[in-house]
Amino acid sequence: MGSALIIIPILSALAGASSVSGTVLDERRNPVYDARVFIEPGLGGVLVETRTSADGAFAFQDVRPGGTGVFAIAEGYAFGGRHVEVALADTVSVVIRLGAPGMISGRITSFDGSAVEGARVTRVGLLGASKVGIPLAKLAALGFREPVSDAEGCFTVPDLRRRQRGDKTGLPEG
């Protein structure tokens, strides 16, 4: 039992040695200054936020090993991000590209077709070359609006990337 007490603090110290850093760029590969960058270590993890510097750089220290979502947003841009696997004492570097903002809308109904009011859209997935979940419910605590269906069951999720010509990711143009 005495050795277990010694091993646990050592493992905790090593687990905190991992880091994730990178750069946020726009579609023309220019750095995005003052973008809000978030890290979510696993679905149950607490969001941590930082901002990008003038050269679009960001960094998170003491990242817990495992599957981790890293995503960003800035004024005039849509969410962008990546899912990364962080190993013990690992240093992970990512590039996040932000594109033109768009939105998706939908309607939530019950099995009998009647509108469901007050349904929350708690998470959306960004698909494409890099997949990452955007935890809308967690972002609500940081000043973002969590989408909720209205009396007609309609909802809108803003700030999702609009697809450009030739792009296979994002929302369709229109």
N, C-alpha and C positions, 0 to 999 in steps of 0.2 A: 504494500500500500504506500509506503514511503517513497518508492521509486516512481510510482504513478504520479505523485504530486510534483515531482521534479520534471517529468517528461511533459506534462500538460503545458506548463508555462513555456517550455522550449518550443513545442509545436506551435503554440500561439504566436510566439515571436517570429518563427519562420513563416507562418501563414501570412503575416502582415508585410513580408518583404516583397510581395508581388506588386507590380505597378502596370498601369495602362496609360499610354500617352498617345498623342497623335496630332493631326491637323484637320481643321474644317475648311473645306474649299467650296466655291460656287461651281456652277456648270462650266465656267471658262477656266477653272483651276486657279482662280484668285483666292487668296486667304479671306476668310470671313471673320472680321473683328467683332468681339463682344457677343459671339454666339453663346447661347446657354447650352452647355454640354452636361449630360446626365449619365450616370452609371447605375445599373441595377444588377447586383450580384445574385442571380437566380430570381425566380418568380416571387419568392417570399422576402427577398432582400429589400432593404431600405434604399430609396433613391438618394444619391449624393450628387450635388451640382457644383460645377465650376464654370468659368467664362474663358473664352479664348482671348489670347493676346493679339497685338497688331498683326502678327504673322500667322494668325489662325491656330496657334499652338495651344494645347491643353494637356493636363496631366492629373492623374489620380494615383495616390500612394496608398499603401496598405490595403490592397485589393484582395478580397477573399478568393481563394482558388475555386474554379468551377466555371460553369456556363454563365456568361456575363453579357448583358445588353449595354451597349454604348451608343447613345443617340444625341442628336443636337437639333436646335432650331434657332433661327434668328429672324429679326424683323424683315418682312418681305420674302421669306423663304419658307419652304415646307420642312417637315421633319425628315431627317436622314439618319442612318445609323448602321451598325453592324452588331452581330452576335459573335463573341469571341470566347475561346476556351482559355482560361488562365490557369497555369500550373503553379505549383508551389515555388516560390522565389523566382517567378517568371517576370520578364519585362515584355509587354505586348505593345506593339505600335500599330495604329490604325489611321486610315484616311477616311473621313466622312465627307460625302458630297451632298450639298444642299441644292435643291432645284426650285422651280417655280411652284407656288402654292396652288392647290386645288382643294376639292372637298368631295365627300361622298354623302349621299342622302339615302334614306330608306324608310320603310314603314314596318312597325312591329304589330303583329296581329295574334290573336289567340287562335286556337284550333277551329273555332266557329267563324273566323274571319273578322271579328270585332277588334277595334283598335285597342292597343294596350298603352295606357298613359303611364308615364313615370318610369319606364324601363331605362336602365342606365347602360351606356356603352362604356365598358370599363377598360377595354384593351383593344388595340388594332395591331395587325401584323403588317409590316412592310416587307414585301416580297421582291424578288429579283435576284441579282447576283449576290446580294448580301441580305440575309433575313434578320429582322429584329422586331421584337414586340414593343409597342409604345403603351406604357401603363397609364391610361387616361385617368383612372381613379386615383392613382398616386400623385399624378401631376396636379390634380385639383387642389391638393393641399399646398401647392407651390404657386397658385395664382392662375392656373389654366382652368378653362371651363370644361367640365365633364359633360358630354352629350347625354341628354335625357329626352325620351320621346314625349311629345305633346299630346293633347286630348285626342288627336286624330291618329296617334301612334307614330307620327313622323319624327325623324331625327336627322341631324347633319353633323358630320365629323369634319371640321376644318383642318387646314394646315397639312394636308397630305400631298405628296409630290404629284404634279401634273406631268403626264408623259409628253415628251417632245417628239417631233418627227424622227423616225428611225430608232427610237428608244423602245426597248421591250419591257421596261419597268415603269411604275407609276400609274396614274389614272389616265384613261383615254382623254385625248384632246376634246374640246367642245364647250 
